[in-house]
Amino acid sequence: MKVKWRPPHRYRRWNVLRHEPSLKAQLILAAPLRIGWRVKRQAGSHRTLTKPNWPDVVFAFHDGEEIGPKMLALLAKHLNP
């Protein structure tokens, strides 16, 4: 029996986020925190995420805000190692 190749867990999570029509910002913020990003500082809804050897990324969404597929793809591009 041939086993289908699956990417490592950290990549599967981002692939799921890329194909959803829209998700809440709170759920999206949890994904980079699980793969090693941390909140460096916060001013209102603007959170600056940091990770060693990566440029800082500003996550500027309210927790209950819906984020669509284009912004999800852009965030995945900036936050995926």
mmCIF file of the N, C-alpha and C atoms, coordinates in Angstrom:
data_MODEL
# 
_entry.id   MODEL 
# 
loop_
_atom_site.group_PDB 
_atom_site.id 
_atom_site.type_symbol 
_atom_site.label_atom_id 
_atom_site.label_alt_id 
_atom_site.label_comp_id 
_atom_site.label_asym_id 
_atom_site.label_entity_id 
_atom_site.label_seq_id 
_atom_site.pdbx_PDB_ins_code 
_atom_site.Cartn_x 
_atom_site.Cartn_y 
_atom_site.Cartn_z 
_atom_site.occupancy 
_atom_site.B_iso_or_equiv 
_atom_site.pdbx_formal_charge 
_atom_site.auth_seq_id 
_atom_site.auth_comp_id 
_atom_site.auth_asym_id 
_atom_site.auth_atom_id 
_atom_site.pdbx_PDB_model_num 
ATOM 1   N N  . MET A 1 1  ? 0.840   -1.174 0.000  1.00 0.00 ? 1  MET A N  1 
ATOM 2   C CA . MET A 1 1  ? 0.000   0.000  0.000  1.00 0.00 ? 1  MET A CA 1 
ATOM 3   C C  . MET A 1 1  ? 0.890   1.244  0.000  1.00 0.00 ? 1  MET A C  1 
ATOM 4   N N  . LYS A 1 2  ? 0.604   2.162  -0.886 1.00 0.00 ? 2  LYS A N  1 
ATOM 5   C CA . LYS A 1 2  ? 1.386   3.380  -1.005 1.00 0.00 ? 2  LYS A CA 1 
ATOM 6   C C  . LYS A 1 2  ? 0.851   4.426  -0.037 1.00 0.00 ? 2  LYS A C  1 
ATOM 7   N N  . VAL A 1 3  ? 1.755   5.035  0.730  1.00 0.00 ? 3  VAL A N  1 
ATOM 8   C CA . VAL A 1 3  ? 1.373   6.045  1.702  1.00 0.00 ? 3  VAL A CA 1 
ATOM 9   C C  . VAL A 1 3  ? 1.522   7.423  1.065  1.00 0.00 ? 3  VAL A C  1 
ATOM 10  N N  . LYS A 1 4  ? 0.477   8.230  1.165  1.00 0.00 ? 4  LYS A N  1 
ATOM 11  C CA . LYS A 1 4  ? 0.521   9.573  0.604  1.00 0.00 ? 4  LYS A CA 1 
ATOM 12  C C  . LYS A 1 4  ? 1.442   10.446 1.448  1.00 0.00 ? 4  LYS A C  1 
ATOM 13  N N  . TRP A 1 5  ? 2.341   11.177 0.774  1.00 0.00 ? 5  TRP A N  1 
ATOM 14  C CA . TRP A 1 5  ? 3.262   12.066 1.483  1.00 0.00 ? 5  TRP A CA 1 
ATOM 15  C C  . TRP A 1 5  ? 2.502   13.253 2.043  1.00 0.00 ? 5  TRP A C  1 
ATOM 16  N N  . ARG A 1 6  ? 2.785   13.600 3.299  1.00 0.00 ? 6  ARG A N  1 
ATOM 17  C CA . ARG A 1 6  ? 2.170   14.761 3.940  1.00 0.00 ? 6  ARG A CA 1 
ATOM 18  C C  . ARG A 1 6  ? 3.276   15.670 4.454  1.00 0.00 ? 6  ARG A C  1 
ATOM 19  N N  . PRO A 1 7  ? 3.126   16.972 4.255  1.00 0.00 ? 7  PRO A N  1 
ATOM 20  C CA . PRO A 1 7  ? 4.151   17.895 4.756  1.00 0.00 ? 7  PRO A CA 1 
ATOM 21  C C  . PRO A 1 7  ? 4.175   17.912 6.273  1.00 0.00 ? 7  PRO A C  1 
ATOM 22  N N  . PRO A 1 8  ? 5.262   18.407 6.866  1.00 0.00 ? 8  PRO A N  1 
ATOM 23  C CA . PRO A 1 8  ? 5.330   18.492 8.325  1.00 0.00 ? 8  PRO A CA 1 
ATOM 24  C C  . PRO A 1 8  ? 4.164   19.292 8.890  1.00 0.00 ? 8  PRO A C  1 
ATOM 25  N N  . HIS A 1 9  ? 3.861   19.061 10.149 1.00 0.00 ? 9  HIS A N  1 
ATOM 26  C CA . HIS A 1 9  ? 2.690   19.644 10.810 1.00 0.00 ? 9  HIS A CA 1 
ATOM 27  C C  . HIS A 1 9  ? 2.631   21.161 10.675 1.00 0.00 ? 9  HIS A C  1 
ATOM 28  N N  . ARG A 1 10 ? 3.757   21.842 10.811 1.00 0.00 ? 10 ARG A N  1 
ATOM 29  C CA . ARG A 1 10 ? 3.729   23.308 10.786 1.00 0.00 ? 10 ARG A CA 1 
ATOM 30  C C  . ARG A 1 10 ? 3.289   23.841 9.429  1.00 0.00 ? 10 ARG A C  1 
ATOM 31  N N  . TYR A 1 11 ? 3.580   23.111 8.354  1.00 0.00 ? 11 TYR A N  1 
ATOM 32  C CA . TYR A 1 11 ? 3.165   23.560 7.029  1.00 0.00 ? 11 TYR A CA 1 
ATOM 33  C C  . TYR A 1 11 ? 1.698   23.229 6.772  1.00 0.00 ? 11 TYR A C  1 
ATOM 34  N N  . ARG A 1 12 ? 1.215   22.110 7.270  1.00 0.00 ? 12 ARG A N  1 
ATOM 35  C CA . ARG A 1 12 ? -0.193  21.747 7.085  1.00 0.00 ? 12 ARG A CA 1 
ATOM 36  C C  . ARG A 1 12 ? -1.109  22.790 7.698  1.00 0.00 ? 12 ARG A C  1 
ATOM 37  N N  . ARG A 1 13 ? -0.745  23.323 8.847  1.00 0.00 ? 13 ARG A N  1 
ATOM 38  C CA . ARG A 1 13 ? -1.591  24.310 9.508  1.00 0.00 ? 13 ARG A CA 1 
ATOM 39  C C  . ARG A 1 13 ? -1.774  25.533 8.616  1.00 0.00 ? 13 ARG A C  1 
ATOM 40  N N  . TRP A 1 14 ? -0.700  26.016 7.992  1.00 0.00 ? 14 TRP A N  1 
ATOM 41  C CA . TRP A 1 14 ? -0.812  27.191 7.136  1.00 0.00 ? 14 TRP A CA 1 
ATOM 42  C C  . TRP A 1 14 ? -1.589  26.879 5.876  1.00 0.00 ? 14 TRP A C  1 
ATOM 43  N N  . ASN A 1 15 ? -1.459  25.667 5.319  1.00 0.00 ? 15 ASN A N  1 
ATOM 44  C CA . ASN A 1 15 ? -2.231  25.312 4.130  1.00 0.00 ? 15 ASN A CA 1 
ATOM 45  C C  . ASN A 1 15 ? -3.720  25.344 4.429  1.00 0.00 ? 15 ASN A C  1 
ATOM 46  N N  . VAL A 1 16 ? -4.107  24.912 5.605  1.00 0.00 ? 16 VAL A N  1 
ATOM 47  C CA . VAL A 1 16 ? -5.514  24.967 5.995  1.00 0.00 ? 16 VAL A CA 1 
ATOM 48  C C  . VAL A 1 16 ? -5.971  26.408 6.028  1.00 0.00 ? 16 VAL A C  1 
ATOM 49  N N  . LEU A 1 17 ? -5.167  27.302 6.595  1.00 0.00 ? 17 LEU A N  1 
ATOM 50  C CA . LEU A 1 17 ? -5.560  28.700 6.683  1.00 0.00 ? 17 LEU A CA 1 
ATOM 51  C C  . LEU A 1 17 ? -5.662  29.343 5.301  1.00 0.00 ? 17 LEU A C  1 
ATOM 52  N N  . ARG A 1 18 ? -4.878  28.932 4.350  1.00 0.00 ? 18 ARG A N  1 
ATOM 53  C CA . ARG A 1 18 ? -4.911  29.549 3.018  1.00 0.00 ? 18 ARG A CA 1 
ATOM 54  C C  . ARG A 1 18 ? -6.190  29.229 2.265  1.00 0.00 ? 18 ARG A C  1 
ATOM 55  N N  . HIS A 1 19 ? -6.845  28.107 2.550  1.00 0.00 ? 19 HIS A N  1 
ATOM 56  C CA . HIS A 1 19 ? -7.998  27.683 1.770  1.00 0.00 ? 19 HIS A CA 1 
ATOM 57  C C  . HIS A 1 19 ? -9.335  28.015 2.421  1.00 0.00 ? 19 HIS A C  1 
ATOM 58  N N  . GLU A 1 20 ? -9.330  28.543 3.599  1.00 0.00 ? 20 GLU A N  1 
ATOM 59  C CA . GLU A 1 20 ? -10.579 28.934 4.244  1.00 0.00 ? 20 GLU A CA 1 
ATOM 60  C C  . GLU A 1 20 ? -11.079 30.234 3.636  1.00 0.00 ? 20 GLU A C  1 
ATOM 61  N N  . PRO A 1 21 ? -12.398 30.420 3.519  1.00 0.00 ? 21 PRO A N  1 
ATOM 62  C CA . PRO A 1 21 ? -12.908 31.663 2.958  1.00 0.00 ? 21 PRO A CA 1 
ATOM 63  C C  . PRO A 1 21 ? -12.615 32.877 3.844  1.00 0.00 ? 21 PRO A C  1 
ATOM 64  N N  . SER A 1 22 ? -12.782 32.746 5.142  1.00 0.00 ? 22 SER A N  1 
ATOM 65  C CA . SER A 1 22 ? -12.419 33.808 6.077  1.00 0.00 ? 22 SER A CA 1 
ATOM 66  C C  . SER A 1 22 ? -12.391 33.224 7.481  1.00 0.00 ? 22 SER A C  1 
ATOM 67  N N  . LEU A 1 23 ? -11.549 33.801 8.315  1.00 0.00 ? 23 LEU A N  1 
ATOM 68  C CA . LEU A 1 23 ? -11.400 33.334 9.686  1.00 0.00 ? 23 LEU A CA 1 
ATOM 69  C C  . LEU A 1 23 ? -11.287 34.531 10.615 1.00 0.00 ? 23 LEU A C  1 
ATOM 70  N N  . LYS A 1 24 ? -11.532 34.310 11.892 1.00 0.00 ? 24 LYS A N  1 
ATOM 71  C CA . LYS A 1 24 ? -11.401 35.368 12.888 1.00 0.00 ? 24 LYS A CA 1 
ATOM 72  C C  . LYS A 1 24 ? -9.922  35.628 13.173 1.00 0.00 ? 24 LYS A C  1 
ATOM 73  N N  . ALA A 1 25 ? -9.603  36.880 13.441 1.00 0.00 ? 25 ALA A N  1 
ATOM 74  C CA . ALA A 1 25 ? -8.214  37.277 13.671 1.00 0.00 ? 25 ALA A CA 1 
ATOM 75  C C  . ALA A 1 25 ? -7.610  36.563 14.880 1.00 0.00 ? 25 ALA A C  1 
ATOM 76  N N  . GLN A 1 26 ? -8.404  36.307 15.896 1.00 0.00 ? 26 GLN A N  1 
ATOM 77  C CA . GLN A 1 26 ? -7.902  35.631 17.102 1.00 0.00 ? 26 GLN A CA 1 
ATOM 78  C C  . GLN A 1 26 ? -7.378  34.237 16.763 1.00 0.00 ? 26 GLN A C  1 
ATOM 79  N N  . LEU A 1 27 ? -8.081  33.518 15.893 1.00 0.00 ? 27 LEU A N  1 
ATOM 80  C CA . LEU A 1 27 ? -7.655  32.182 15.470 1.00 0.00 ? 27 LEU A CA 1 
ATOM 81  C C  . LEU A 1 27 ? -6.389  32.267 14.617 1.00 0.00 ? 27 LEU A C  1 
ATOM 82  N N  . ILE A 1 28 ? -6.320  33.272 13.762 1.00 0.00 ? 28 ILE A N  1 
ATOM 83  C CA . ILE A 1 28 ? -5.158  33.431 12.898 1.00 0.00 ? 28 ILE A CA 1 
ATOM 84  C C  . ILE A 1 28 ? -3.913  33.801 13.703 1.00 0.00 ? 28 ILE A C  1 
ATOM 85  N N  . LEU A 1 29 ? -4.067  34.646 14.715 1.00 0.00 ? 29 LEU A N  1 
ATOM 86  C CA . LEU A 1 29 ? -2.933  35.033 15.551 1.00 0.00 ? 29 LEU A CA 1 
ATOM 87  C C  . LEU A 1 29 ? -2.381  33.847 16.335 1.00 0.00 ? 29 LEU A C  1 
ATOM 88  N N  . ALA A 1 30 ? -3.221  32.902 16.696 1.00 0.00 ? 30 ALA A N  1 
ATOM 89  C CA . ALA A 1 30 ? -2.768  31.744 17.468 1.00 0.00 ? 30 ALA A CA 1 
ATOM 90  C C  . ALA A 1 30 ? -1.794  30.870 16.676 1.00 0.00 ? 30 ALA A C  1 
ATOM 91  N N  . ALA A 1 31 ? -1.947  30.802 15.352 1.00 0.00 ? 31 ALA A N  1 
ATOM 92  C CA . ALA A 1 31 ? -1.084  29.938 14.533 1.00 0.00 ? 31 ALA A CA 1 
ATOM 93  C C  . ALA A 1 31 ? 0.387   30.361 14.575 1.00 0.00 ? 31 ALA A C  1 
ATOM 94  N N  . PRO A 1 32 ? 0.737   31.638 14.311 1.00 0.00 ? 32 PRO A N  1 
ATOM 95  C CA . PRO A 1 32 ? 2.162   31.986 14.391 1.00 0.00 ? 32 PRO A CA 1 
ATOM 96  C C  . PRO A 1 32 ? 2.726   31.884 15.803 1.00 0.00 ? 32 PRO A C  1 
ATOM 97  N N  . LEU A 1 33 ? 1.892   32.095 16.815 1.00 0.00 ? 33 LEU A N  1 
ATOM 98  C CA . LEU A 1 33 ? 2.383   31.957 18.184 1.00 0.00 ? 33 LEU A CA 1 
ATOM 99  C C  . LEU A 1 33 ? 2.774   30.515 18.472 1.00 0.00 ? 33 LEU A C  1 
ATOM 100 N N  . ARG A 1 34 ? 2.084   29.556 17.841 1.00 0.00 ? 34 ARG A N  1 
ATOM 101 C CA . ARG A 1 34 ? 2.415   28.142 18.035 1.00 0.00 ? 34 ARG A CA 1 
ATOM 102 C C  . ARG A 1 34 ? 3.709   27.755 17.335 1.00 0.00 ? 34 ARG A C  1 
ATOM 103 N N  . ILE A 1 35 ? 4.100   28.475 16.273 1.00 0.00 ? 35 ILE A N  1 
ATOM 104 C CA . ILE A 1 35 ? 5.317   28.087 15.552 1.00 0.00 ? 35 ILE A CA 1 
ATOM 105 C C  . ILE A 1 35 ? 6.516   28.951 15.917 1.00 0.00 ? 35 ILE A C  1 
ATOM 106 N N  . GLY A 1 36 ? 6.439   29.662 17.033 1.00 0.00 ? 36 GLY A N  1 
ATOM 107 C CA . GLY A 1 36 ? 7.628   30.333 17.541 1.00 0.00 ? 36 GLY A CA 1 
ATOM 108 C C  . GLY A 1 36 ? 7.629   31.844 17.524 1.00 0.00 ? 36 GLY A C  1 
ATOM 109 N N  . TRP A 1 37 ? 6.633   32.480 16.936 1.00 0.00 ? 37 TRP A N  1 
ATOM 110 C CA . TRP A 1 37 ? 6.550   33.931 16.990 1.00 0.00 ? 37 TRP A CA 1 
ATOM 111 C C  . TRP A 1 37 ? 6.064   34.341 18.366 1.00 0.00 ? 37 TRP A C  1 
ATOM 112 N N  . ARG A 1 38 ? 6.425   35.555 18.803 1.00 0.00 ? 38 ARG A N  1 
ATOM 113 C CA . ARG A 1 38 ? 5.917   36.058 20.082 1.00 0.00 ? 38 ARG A CA 1 
ATOM 114 C C  . ARG A 1 38 ? 5.539   37.525 19.912 1.00 0.00 ? 38 ARG A C  1 
ATOM 115 N N  . VAL A 1 39 ? 4.658   37.991 20.781 1.00 0.00 ? 39 VAL A N  1 
ATOM 116 C CA . VAL A 1 39 ? 4.226   39.386 20.730 1.00 0.00 ? 39 VAL A CA 1 
ATOM 117 C C  . VAL A 1 39 ? 5.291   40.226 21.421 1.00 0.00 ? 39 VAL A C  1 
ATOM 118 N N  . LYS A 1 40 ? 5.929   41.099 20.666 1.00 0.00 ? 40 LYS A N  1 
ATOM 119 C CA . LYS A 1 40 ? 6.984   41.955 21.186 1.00 0.00 ? 40 LYS A CA 1 
ATOM 120 C C  . LYS A 1 40 ? 6.389   43.139 21.942 1.00 0.00 ? 40 LYS A C  1 
ATOM 121 N N  . ARG A 1 41 ? 5.366   43.764 21.342 1.00 0.00 ? 41 ARG A N  1 
ATOM 122 C CA . ARG A 1 41 ? 4.665   44.868 21.997 1.00 0.00 ? 41 ARG A CA 1 
ATOM 123 C C  . ARG A 1 41 ? 3.276   44.980 21.380 1.00 0.00 ? 41 ARG A C  1 
ATOM 124 N N  . GLN A 1 42 ? 2.399   45.692 22.096 1.00 0.00 ? 42 GLN A N  1 
ATOM 125 C CA . GLN A 1 42 ? 1.038   45.867 21.621 1.00 0.00 ? 42 GLN A CA 1 
ATOM 126 C C  . GLN A 1 42 ? 0.573   47.277 21.934 1.00 0.00 ? 42 GLN A C  1 
ATOM 127 N N  . ALA A 1 43 ? -0.083  47.914 20.964 1.00 0.00 ? 43 ALA A N  1 
ATOM 128 C CA . ALA A 1 43 ? -0.696  49.222 21.152 1.00 0.00 ? 43 ALA A CA 1 
ATOM 129 C C  . ALA A 1 43 ? -2.097  49.132 20.555 1.00 0.00 ? 43 ALA A C  1 
ATOM 130 N N  . GLY A 1 44 ? -3.088  48.976 21.393 1.00 0.00 ? 44 GLY A N  1 
ATOM 131 C CA . GLY A 1 44 ? -4.453  48.778 20.911 1.00 0.00 ? 44 GLY A CA 1 
ATOM 132 C C  . GLY A 1 44 ? -4.566  47.428 20.232 1.00 0.00 ? 44 GLY A C  1 
ATOM 133 N N  . SER A 1 45 ? -5.038  47.428 18.986 1.00 0.00 ? 45 SER A N  1 
ATOM 134 C CA . SER A 1 45 ? -5.165  46.167 18.251 1.00 0.00 ? 45 SER A CA 1 
ATOM 135 C C  . SER A 1 45 ? -3.912  45.844 17.439 1.00 0.00 ? 45 SER A C  1 
ATOM 136 N N  . HIS A 1 46 ? -2.926  46.725 17.442 1.00 0.00 ? 46 HIS A N  1 
ATOM 137 C CA . HIS A 1 46 ? -1.689  46.507 16.687 1.00 0.00 ? 46 HIS A CA 1 
ATOM 138 C C  . HIS A 1 46 ? -0.693  45.730 17.547 1.00 0.00 ? 46 HIS A C  1 
ATOM 139 N N  . ARG A 1 47 ? -0.385  44.518 17.106 1.00 0.00 ? 47 ARG A N  1 
ATOM 140 C CA . ARG A 1 47 ? 0.599   43.685 17.803 1.00 0.00 ? 47 ARG A CA 1 
ATOM 141 C C  . ARG A 1 47 ? 1.816   43.537 16.903 1.00 0.00 ? 47 ARG A C  1 
ATOM 142 N N  . THR A 1 48 ? 2.997   43.747 17.455 1.00 0.00 ? 48 THR A N  1 
ATOM 143 C CA . THR A 1 48 ? 4.231   43.532 16.705 1.00 0.00 ? 48 THR A CA 1 
ATOM 144 C C  . THR A 1 48 ? 4.742   42.148 17.070 1.00 0.00 ? 48 THR A C  1 
ATOM 145 N N  . LEU A 1 49 ? 4.810   41.276 16.060 1.00 0.00 ? 49 LEU A N  1 
ATOM 146 C CA . LEU A 1 49 ? 5.285   39.915 16.263 1.00 0.00 ? 49 LEU A CA 1 
ATOM 147 C C  . LEU A 1 49 ? 6.763   39.855 15.917 1.00 0.00 ? 49 LEU A C  1 
ATOM 148 N N  . THR A 1 50 ? 7.505   39.103 16.694 1.00 0.00 ? 50 THR A N  1 
ATOM 149 C CA . THR A 1 50 ? 8.937   38.989 16.464 1.00 0.00 ? 50 THR A CA 1 
ATOM 150 C C  . THR A 1 50 ? 9.364   37.525 16.560 1.00 0.00 ? 50 THR A C  1 
ATOM 151 N N  . LYS A 1 51 ? 10.429  37.226 15.834 1.00 0.00 ? 51 LYS A N  1 
ATOM 152 C CA . LYS A 1 51 ? 11.036  35.893 15.855 1.00 0.00 ? 51 LYS A CA 1 
ATOM 153 C C  . LYS A 1 51 ? 12.504  36.085 15.521 1.00 0.00 ? 51 LYS A C  1 
ATOM 154 N N  . PRO A 1 52 ? 13.417  35.380 16.185 1.00 0.00 ? 52 PRO A N  1 
ATOM 155 C CA . PRO A 1 52 ? 14.845  35.546 15.891 1.00 0.00 ? 52 PRO A CA 1 
ATOM 156 C C  . PRO A 1 52 ? 15.154  35.318 14.410 1.00 0.00 ? 52 PRO A C  1 
ATOM 157 N N  . ASN A 1 53 ? 15.985  36.173 13.851 1.00 0.00 ? 53 ASN A N  1 
ATOM 158 C CA . ASN A 1 53 ? 16.434  36.111 12.454 1.00 0.00 ? 53 ASN A CA 1 
ATOM 159 C C  . ASN A 1 53 ? 15.332  36.363 11.429 1.00 0.00 ? 53 ASN A C  1 
ATOM 160 N N  . TRP A 1 54 ? 14.231  36.971 11.853 1.00 0.00 ? 54 TRP A N  1 
ATOM 161 C CA . TRP A 1 54 ? 13.133  37.344 10.964 1.00 0.00 ? 54 TRP A CA 1 
ATOM 162 C C  . TRP A 1 54 ? 12.808  38.811 11.220 1.00 0.00 ? 54 TRP A C  1 
ATOM 163 N N  . PRO A 1 55 ? 12.380  39.544 10.185 1.00 0.00 ? 55 PRO A N  1 
ATOM 164 C CA . PRO A 1 55 ? 11.948  40.928 10.426 1.00 0.00 ? 55 PRO A CA 1 
ATOM 165 C C  . PRO A 1 55 ? 10.636  40.939 11.216 1.00 0.00 ? 55 PRO A C  1 
ATOM 166 N N  . ASP A 1 56 ? 10.436  41.981 12.013 1.00 0.00 ? 56 ASP A N  1 
ATOM 167 C CA . ASP A 1 56 ? 9.198   42.107 12.772 1.00 0.00 ? 56 ASP A CA 1 
ATOM 168 C C  . ASP A 1 56 ? 8.011   42.274 11.829 1.00 0.00 ? 56 ASP A C  1 
ATOM 169 N N  . VAL A 1 57 ? 6.864   41.754 12.247 1.00 0.00 ? 57 VAL A N  1 
ATOM 170 C CA . VAL A 1 57 ? 5.633   41.846 11.471 1.00 0.00 ? 57 VAL A CA 1 
ATOM 171 C C  . VAL A 1 57 ? 4.561   42.467 12.355 1.00 0.00 ? 57 VAL A C  1 
ATOM 172 N N  . VAL A 1 58 ? 3.835   43.448 11.819 1.00 0.00 ? 58 VAL A N  1 
ATOM 173 C CA . VAL A 1 58 ? 2.752   44.078 12.573 1.00 0.00 ? 58 VAL A CA 1 
ATOM 174 C C  . VAL A 1 58 ? 1.452   43.373 12.217 1.00 0.00 ? 58 VAL A C  1 
ATOM 175 N N  . PHE A 1 59 ? 0.774   42.849 13.234 1.00 0.00 ? 59 PHE A N  1 
ATOM 176 C CA . PHE A 1 59 ? -0.530  42.197 13.085 1.00 0.00 ? 59 PHE A CA 1 
ATOM 177 C C  . PHE A 1 59 ? -1.557  43.192 13.596 1.00 0.00 ? 59 PHE A C  1 
ATOM 178 N N  . ALA A 1 60 ? -2.289  43.840 12.680 1.00 0.00 ? 60 ALA A N  1 
ATOM 179 C CA . ALA A 1 60 ? -3.149  44.970 13.046 1.00 0.00 ? 60 ALA A CA 1 
ATOM 180 C C  . ALA A 1 60 ? -4.626  44.652 12.836 1.00 0.00 ? 60 ALA A C  1 
ATOM 181 N N  . PHE A 1 61 ? -5.137  43.685 13.588 1.00 0.00 ? 61 PHE A N  1 
ATOM 182 C CA . PHE A 1 61 ? -6.541  43.298 13.477 1.00 0.00 ? 61 PHE A CA 1 
ATOM 183 C C  . PHE A 1 61 ? -7.141  43.148 14.862 1.00 0.00 ? 61 PHE A C  1 
ATOM 184 N N  . HIS A 1 62 ? -8.427  43.522 15.003 1.00 0.00 ? 62 HIS A N  1 
ATOM 185 C CA . HIS A 1 62 ? -9.154  43.255 16.236 1.00 0.00 ? 62 HIS A CA 1 
ATOM 186 C C  . HIS A 1 62 ? -9.444  41.762 16.308 1.00 0.00 ? 62 HIS A C  1 
ATOM 187 N N  . ASP A 1 63 ? -9.535  41.204 17.514 1.00 0.00 ? 63 ASP A N  1 
ATOM 188 C CA . ASP A 1 63 ? -9.704  39.763 17.680 1.00 0.00 ? 63 ASP A CA 1 
ATOM 189 C C  . ASP A 1 63 ? -10.929 39.201 16.964 1.00 0.00 ? 63 ASP A C  1 
ATOM 190 N N  . GLY A 1 64 ? -12.028 39.904 16.956 1.00 0.00 ? 64 GLY A N  1 
ATOM 191 C CA . GLY A 1 64 ? -13.258 39.390 16.351 1.00 0.00 ? 64 GLY A CA 1 
ATOM 192 C C  . GLY A 1 64 ? -13.403 39.702 14.879 1.00 0.00 ? 64 GLY A C  1 
ATOM 193 N N  . GLU A 1 65 ? -12.425 40.360 14.284 1.00 0.00 ? 65 GLU A N  1 
ATOM 194 C CA . GLU A 1 65 ? -12.515 40.773 12.885 1.00 0.00 ? 65 GLU A CA 1 
ATOM 195 C C  . GLU A 1 65 ? -12.316 39.585 11.949 1.00 0.00 ? 65 GLU A C  1 
ATOM 196 N N  . GLU A 1 66 ? -13.124 39.536 10.877 1.00 0.00 ? 66 GLU A N  1 
ATOM 197 C CA . GLU A 1 66 ? -12.987 38.495 9.858  1.00 0.00 ? 66 GLU A CA 1 
ATOM 198 C C  . GLU A 1 66 ? -11.859 38.877 8.909  1.00 0.00 ? 66 GLU A C  1 
ATOM 199 N N  . ILE A 1 67 ? -10.987 37.925 8.608  1.00 0.00 ? 67 ILE A N  1 
ATOM 200 C CA . ILE A 1 67 ? -9.890  38.156 7.670  1.00 0.00 ? 67 ILE A CA 1 
ATOM 201 C C  . ILE A 1 67 ? -10.094 37.231 6.481  1.00 0.00 ? 67 ILE A C  1 
ATOM 202 N N  . GLY A 1 68 ? -10.097 37.808 5.284  1.00 0.00 ? 68 GLY A N  1 
ATOM 203 C CA . GLY A 1 68 ? -10.384 37.061 4.064  1.00 0.00 ? 68 GLY A CA 1 
ATOM 204 C C  . GLY A 1 68 ? -9.188  36.310 3.517  1.00 0.00 ? 68 GLY A C  1 
ATOM 205 N N  . PRO A 1 69 ? -9.389  35.574 2.415  1.00 0.00 ? 69 PRO A N  1 
ATOM 206 C CA . PRO A 1 69 ? -8.352  34.698 1.880  1.00 0.00 ? 69 PRO A CA 1 
ATOM 207 C C  . PRO A 1 69 ? -7.118  35.434 1.343  1.00 0.00 ? 69 PRO A C  1 
ATOM 208 N N  . LYS A 1 70 ? -7.286  36.620 0.765  1.00 0.00 ? 70 LYS A N  1 
ATOM 209 C CA . LYS A 1 70 ? -6.120  37.335 0.246  1.00 0.00 ? 70 LYS A CA 1 
ATOM 210 C C  . LYS A 1 70 ? -5.201  37.773 1.375  1.00 0.00 ? 70 LYS A C  1 
ATOM 211 N N  . MET A 1 71 ? -5.777  38.296 2.454  1.00 0.00 ? 71 MET A N  1 
ATOM 212 C CA . MET A 1 71 ? -4.958  38.710 3.592  1.00 0.00 ? 71 MET A CA 1 
ATOM 213 C C  . MET A 1 71 ? -4.362  37.498 4.293  1.00 0.00 ? 71 MET A C  1 
ATOM 214 N N  . LEU A 1 72 ? -5.093  36.387 4.344  1.00 0.00 ? 72 LEU A N  1 
ATOM 215 C CA . LEU A 1 72 ? -4.547  35.151 4.921  1.00 0.00 ? 72 LEU A CA 1 
ATOM 216 C C  . LEU A 1 72 ? -3.304  34.709 4.156  1.00 0.00 ? 72 LEU A C  1 
ATOM 217 N N  . ALA A 1 73 ? -3.374  34.750 2.838  1.00 0.00 ? 73 ALA A N  1 
ATOM 218 C CA . ALA A 1 73 ? -2.226  34.339 2.024  1.00 0.00 ? 73 ALA A CA 1 
ATOM 219 C C  . ALA A 1 73 ? -1.044  35.267 2.264  1.00 0.00 ? 73 ALA A C  1 
ATOM 220 N N  . LEU A 1 74 ? -1.309  36.565 2.388  1.00 0.00 ? 74 LEU A N  1 
ATOM 221 C CA . LEU A 1 74 ? -0.234  37.521 2.622  1.00 0.00 ? 74 LEU A CA 1 
ATOM 222 C C  . LEU A 1 74 ? 0.411   37.299 3.996  1.00 0.00 ? 74 LEU A C  1 
ATOM 223 N N  . LEU A 1 75 ? -0.418  37.072 5.013  1.00 0.00 ? 75 LEU A N  1 
ATOM 224 C CA . LEU A 1 75 ? 0.125   36.797 6.355  1.00 0.00 ? 75 LEU A CA 1 
ATOM 225 C C  . LEU A 1 75 ? 0.933   35.510 6.362  1.00 0.00 ? 75 LEU A C  1 
ATOM 226 N N  . ALA A 1 76 ? 0.440   34.481 5.693  1.00 0.00 ? 76 ALA A N  1 
ATOM 227 C CA . ALA A 1 76 ? 1.169   33.214 5.639  1.00 0.00 ? 76 ALA A CA 1 
ATOM 228 C C  . ALA A 1 76 ? 2.524   33.399 4.976  1.00 0.00 ? 76 ALA A C  1 
ATOM 229 N N  . LYS A 1 77 ? 2.580   34.241 3.952  1.00 0.00 ? 77 LYS A N  1 
ATOM 230 C CA . LYS A 1 77 ? 3.848   34.500 3.257  1.00 0.00 ? 77 LYS A CA 1 
ATOM 231 C C  . LYS A 1 77 ? 4.854   35.178 4.180  1.00 0.00 ? 77 LYS A C  1 
ATOM 232 N N  . HIS A 1 78 ? 4.393   36.118 5.009  1.00 0.00 ? 78 HIS A N  1 
ATOM 233 C CA . HIS A 1 78 ? 5.295   36.850 5.891  1.00 0.00 ? 78 HIS A CA 1 
ATOM 234 C C  . HIS A 1 78 ? 5.670   36.083 7.148  1.00 0.00 ? 78 HIS A C  1 
ATOM 235 N N  . LEU A 1 79 ? 4.798   35.182 7.613  1.00 0.00 ? 79 LEU A N  1 
ATOM 236 C CA . LEU A 1 79 ? 5.016   34.544 8.908  1.00 0.00 ? 79 LEU A CA 1 
ATOM 237 C C  . LEU A 1 79 ? 5.487   33.098 8.818  1.00 0.00 ? 79 LEU A C  1 
ATOM 238 N N  . ASN A 1 80 ? 5.424   32.488 7.660  1.00 0.00 ? 80 ASN A N  1 
ATOM 239 C CA . ASN A 1 80 ? 5.760   31.062 7.540  1.00 0.00 ? 80 ASN A CA 1 
ATOM 240 C C  . ASN A 1 80 ? 7.266   30.888 7.384  1.00 0.00 ? 80 ASN A C  1 
ATOM 241 N N  . PRO A 1 81 ? 7.900   30.126 8.274  1.00 0.00 ? 81 PRO A N  1 
ATOM 242 C CA . PRO A 1 81 ? 9.354   29.910 8.169  1.00 0.00 ? 81 PRO A CA 1 
ATOM 243 C C  . PRO A 1 81 ? 9.734   29.029 7.005  1.00 0.00 ? 81 PRO A C  1 
# 
